[in-house]
């Protein structure tokens, strides 16, 4: 043992273990760490390495026990505090994570990693101003760090300062000219804030520098499409497809850039795969966007005369039911039959686990409406109609399926005034979604034997700090009878 100690310096071995963990060579790190433990007394550095290795292995409880014990023994070790902050963040204990990260900053106020970690946790806590303060200090110490710069831009955007976010990202081009992720984030921010010309310029710059990937080409297509430059948009989407030929989303974007009669207006294969992929985390993702459409629809249902009189509801059809968020919002109403329809089997599996629906069907909304022979007191469509452009076919189908005094309640994204020219009352937007004007909705309702019972214009979600306006609409039969 004395020979081993003389031959191998524990500090050198500890440094080597750190390098192996950083490079994710865990198989080599484990035996070397075990060897260091045999020749060294227990200390904070060893405890930190053990916890990091457990974190990489996914043994979170083992890491927690080791860190709690080590911090009890050495409470002023900043590395242990950072490690436990990381662990607590993964476990969802954001308040505890923030306390540990703040303690690490206090213990070593020159450590940019501790400040960056605290900033990232502040973002998750919904405190973007505090996050920006921490991340700005971290970035001063390591201006080349792409992740810190991207996080600072996200904090600025969340705080309502998109110009500062864009400046942060563009400054990163000078420090990291080849950082494609920064260019993509800047272009996305321009698209979200409707600076389409700027987005195209940034994308062109990335292409000229040989840095444009499928994401940048896709965003470039979004921007060009919103500028009405459809041929160029299709070319950009096609370039994205060439780089990622197996990506269903990119394939959908190529189709979406074409005229509706060419694209078929049925992005159902794309939507099915997209929502299948997101099903397990769909609810959390929507809530993180400030999405509250199901609650708004449920509140509007409460104004129906039958609901106000506390009468039972015979049948409700939830189009695009997804994971069942709409069903959860109406479970306090006395509904005899709640029917859910969705394209995605993954979404339907999540909805089935909630046991809210009497029936669940895998189908697209038009196919289901066309074969449905029942009349529904309510037909609901939360964040579904936005995937359609021309609404006349779906309104006609709803008319056939709506009960005598039934209401069709749905949400759409609002077509902004500046986008109304050169449109037929609707326009294809980002990610293949569509926006519609209130005058168009009213016109098509009248054309299909329906009328507007109620229409409101809430914020339906947020893209970063940018509010996305929409309409929540209730339609009923124009003459009070089924169509």
GIVEN-V715768 format. One record per helix or strand of 2 or more residues. SS is the DSSP state (A for helix, B for strand). FROM is the first residue (numbers start at 1). LEN is the number of residues. If there is no record, write none. Layout:
BEGIN
ss:SS from:FROM len:LEN
ss:SS from:FROM len:LEN
END
This chain:
BEGIN
ss:A from:2 len:6
ss:A from:10 len:13
ss:A from:26 len:14
ss:A from:44 len:14
ss:A from:60 len:14
ss:A from:78 len:13
ss:A from:94 len:14
ss:A from:112 len:13
ss:A from:128 len:14
ss:A from:146 len:13
ss:A from:162 len:14
ss:A from:180 len:13
ss:A from:196 len:13
ss:A from:214 len:13
ss:A from:230 len:14
ss:A from:248 len:9
ss:A from:260 len:4
ss:A from:268 len:21
ss:A from:293 len:9
ss:A from:305 len:4
ss:B from:313 len:7
ss:A from:325 len:5
ss:B from:335 len:8
ss:A from:345 len:10
ss:B from:359 len:4
ss:A from:365 len:7
ss:B from:376 len:6
ss:A from:385 len:3
ss:A from:392 len:10
ss:B from:402 len:13
ss:A from:417 len:3
ss:B from:426 len:3
ss:A from:430 len:3
ss:B from:434 len:3
ss:A from:438 len:10
ss:B from:450 len:7
ss:B from:459 len:5
ss:B from:466 len:12
END
